[in-house]
Amino acid sequence: MMKAKLETEVSKYMSYVLRHAPDAAGLTLDGEGWVSFDALEKALASKFDVSRADIIEIVENNPKKRFALADNRIRANQGHSVDVDLALNPVEPPAALFHGTSLTNWQSIEREGLKKMQRHHVHLSADVDTAKIVAMRRKGEYIILRVDAARMFSEGHSFIVSDNGVWLAESVPVQYLSPDAGTP
């Protein structure tokens, strides 16, 4: 069993290299974001005191299910800034989705909507509680935004859902957003 601090450090580094900077660990992602598990294991073992079993434990126990492991390959489920195609098919979303963010962002979001920024997609949650968890990671007051996903979808916007249940959209125009009543 790994110490919590080491597990967090390794998990953050895995997210960093699998989403943003594979070259920092000497890795090369394929077109769908996959990399050899053996190559990742070697990179992590050279930086941290971890075993293959430790890495598998991180993947399996990550509360946000950030990573997918299949056929001796691993990838981040979403959140990439590097060019990858997660090969996920568009699906019809639930009627409402949610986005948690810092209250300081609300003014620009109210003008411009939600933008993907340096990522490939805007990340949305299927429930308010998950959106709150995301929002509370940032310092200061937060706001939970309700996305009228049913209307967006009916008006031609597409949604995909990652393997760990995070809903993804190219953007969310302002006309589909409203502050959620559950915001403090």
Secondary structure per residue as TSV (DSSP state, phi and psi in degrees):
chain	resnum	aa	ss	phi	psi
A	1	M	-	360.0	127.5
A	2	M	-	-79.2	154.4
A	3	K	-	-71.9	144.3
A	4	A	H	-58.4	-40.2
A	5	K	H	-63.8	-44.3
A	6	L	H	-65.8	-42.0
A	7	E	H	-59.4	-42.3
A	8	T	H	-65.1	-44.7
A	9	E	H	-60.6	-45.2
A	10	V	H	-66.6	-43.1
A	11	S	H	-61.6	-43.6
A	12	K	H	-64.0	-40.8
A	13	Y	H	-66.4	-40.5
A	14	M	H	-60.2	-44.8
A	15	S	H	-59.7	-44.0
A	16	Y	H	-60.2	-51.6
A	17	V	H	-75.0	-32.0
A	18	L	H	-83.3	-15.5
A	19	R	H	-108.5	-35.9
A	20	H	T	-125.1	-37.4
A	21	A	-	-143.5	66.2
A	22	P	G	-59.2	-31.7
A	23	D	G	-64.4	-23.8
A	24	A	G	-62.8	-23.1
A	25	A	G	-113.1	11.7
A	26	G	T	71.1	27.4
A	27	L	-	-106.3	156.3
A	28	T	-	-130.5	120.0
A	29	L	-	-81.6	146.6
A	30	D	-	-80.6	-176.9
A	31	G	T	-61.0	-22.4
A	32	E	T	-104.4	12.2
A	33	G	S	88.0	4.6
A	34	W	-	-84.0	149.7
A	35	V	E	-139.8	154.2
A	36	S	E	-60.0	131.2
A	37	F	H	-61.8	-37.4
A	38	D	H	-60.2	-41.6
A	39	A	H	-66.6	-41.9
A	40	L	H	-64.7	-43.3
A	41	E	H	-56.8	-45.7
A	42	K	H	-61.6	-44.5
A	43	A	H	-63.3	-43.2
A	44	L	H	-69.7	-39.2
A	45	A	H	-65.3	-29.2
A	46	S	H	-77.5	-19.5
A	47	K	H	-103.6	-32.9
A	48	F	S	-128.8	160.5
A	49	D	S	-88.6	76.7
A	50	V	-	-131.6	152.6
A	51	S	-	-107.3	172.1
A	52	R	H	-57.4	-43.8
A	53	A	H	-61.4	-37.9
A	54	D	H	-62.1	-43.6
A	55	I	H	-65.9	-42.6
A	56	I	H	-62.2	-39.8
A	57	E	H	-61.1	-41.3
A	58	I	H	-61.5	-45.9
A	59	V	H	-61.5	-48.0
A	60	E	H	-71.9	-32.0
A	61	N	H	-98.5	-1.2
A	62	N	-	-63.2	118.9
A	63	P	T	-61.8	-26.1
A	64	K	T	-95.4	1.6
A	65	K	-	49.1	52.4
A	66	R	-	-70.3	-20.7
A	67	F	E	-123.1	149.8
A	68	A	E	-118.3	138.9
A	69	L	E	-126.6	124.0
A	70	A	E	-154.7	132.7
A	71	D	T	50.1	50.1
A	72	N	T	58.3	28.5
A	73	R	E	-127.9	155.1
A	74	I	E	-140.0	150.2
A	75	R	E	-153.8	163.4
A	76	A	E	-79.8	143.1
A	77	N	S	-72.8	-30.3
A	78	Q	S	-169.5	177.6
A	79	G	-	94.0	14.6
A	80	H	-	-71.8	144.2
A	81	S	-	-107.9	-15.9
A	82	V	S	-83.2	157.4
A	83	D	-	-75.8	106.6
A	84	V	-	-139.0	156.5
A	85	D	-	-117.2	109.2
A	86	L	-	-70.7	-3.2
A	87	A	-	55.4	42.7
A	88	L	-	-103.3	140.0
A	89	N	-	-89.7	143.6
A	90	P	-	-59.6	142.4
A	91	V	-	-138.3	159.2
A	92	E	-	-75.3	128.1
A	93	P	-	-83.6	168.9
A	94	P	-	-65.0	167.9
A	95	A	S	-57.6	-39.7
A	96	A	E	-130.1	141.8
A	97	L	E	-125.3	169.8
A	98	F	E	-135.8	152.5
A	99	H	E	-138.2	123.7
A	100	G	E	-100.6	134.8
A	101	T	E	-152.1	170.7
A	102	S	E	-68.0	141.0
A	103	L	G	-59.0	-29.2
A	104	T	G	-65.9	-20.1
A	105	N	G	-83.1	-15.9
A	106	W	H	-58.5	-41.1
A	107	Q	H	-59.2	-45.9
A	108	S	H	-73.5	-35.3
A	109	I	H	-64.5	-39.2
A	110	E	H	-62.3	-29.7
A	111	R	H	-85.6	-42.0
A	112	E	H	-114.7	-8.6
A	113	G	-	81.1	-174.5
A	114	L	E	-90.4	128.9
A	115	K	E	-116.1	154.5
A	116	K	-	-75.2	-14.0
A	117	M	T	55.9	-124.3
A	118	Q	T	-85.7	-1.5
A	119	R	S	-94.7	176.2
A	120	H	S	-84.2	-20.8
A	121	H	S	-148.3	160.6
A	122	V	E	-81.2	135.7
A	123	H	E	-96.8	129.9
A	124	L	E	-127.8	153.3
A	125	S	B	-111.0	150.4
A	126	A	S	-80.0	-13.1
A	127	D	S	-144.7	157.7
A	128	V	H	-63.1	-41.2
A	129	D	H	-59.2	-42.7
A	130	T	H	-66.6	-41.3
A	131	A	H	-61.3	-36.5
A	132	K	H	-65.3	-41.5
A	133	I	H	-59.9	-44.3
A	134	V	H	-62.3	-47.4
A	135	A	H	-63.6	-37.5
A	136	M	H	-73.4	-10.1
A	137	R	T	-67.9	-24.4
A	138	R	S	-88.6	152.6
A	139	K	S	-77.7	150.8
A	140	G	S	89.3	-171.1
A	141	E	-	-71.5	153.3
A	142	Y	E	-129.1	168.2
A	143	I	E	-136.3	143.1
A	144	I	E	-106.8	125.2
A	145	L	E	-103.4	137.4
A	146	R	E	-95.0	131.6
A	147	V	E	-108.5	124.3
A	148	D	E	-78.5	76.8
A	149	A	H	-66.9	-35.3
A	150	A	H	-61.6	-45.0
A	151	R	H	-67.7	-42.7
A	152	M	H	-56.4	-47.8
A	153	F	H	-63.0	-44.5
A	154	S	H	-65.9	-21.9
A	155	E	T	-98.9	16.2
A	156	G	T	99.0	2.3
A	157	H	-	-81.7	143.4
A	158	S	-	-106.8	154.0
A	159	F	E	-130.5	147.6
A	160	I	E	-129.4	159.1
A	161	V	E	-125.6	129.1
A	162	S	-	-75.5	169.0
A	163	D	T	-59.4	-22.8
A	164	N	T	-102.3	15.7
A	165	G	S	87.4	7.6
A	166	V	-	-83.3	128.5
A	167	W	E	-85.4	139.4
A	168	L	E	-126.6	138.7
A	169	A	E	-140.3	153.5
A	170	E	S	-61.5	-41.7
A	171	S	E	-165.1	169.8
A	172	V	E	-131.2	101.6
A	173	P	-	-59.5	151.2
A	174	V	G	-58.5	-31.5
A	175	Q	G	-65.4	-11.9
A	176	Y	G	-102.3	5.1
A	177	L	E	-110.8	144.6
A	178	S	E	-151.7	147.0
A	179	P	E	-63.3	136.9
A	180	D	-	-79.2	141.6
A	181	A	T	-63.2	-20.2
A	182	G	T	-82.2	1.6
A	183	T	-	-73.1	137.8
A	184	P	-	-65.5	360.0
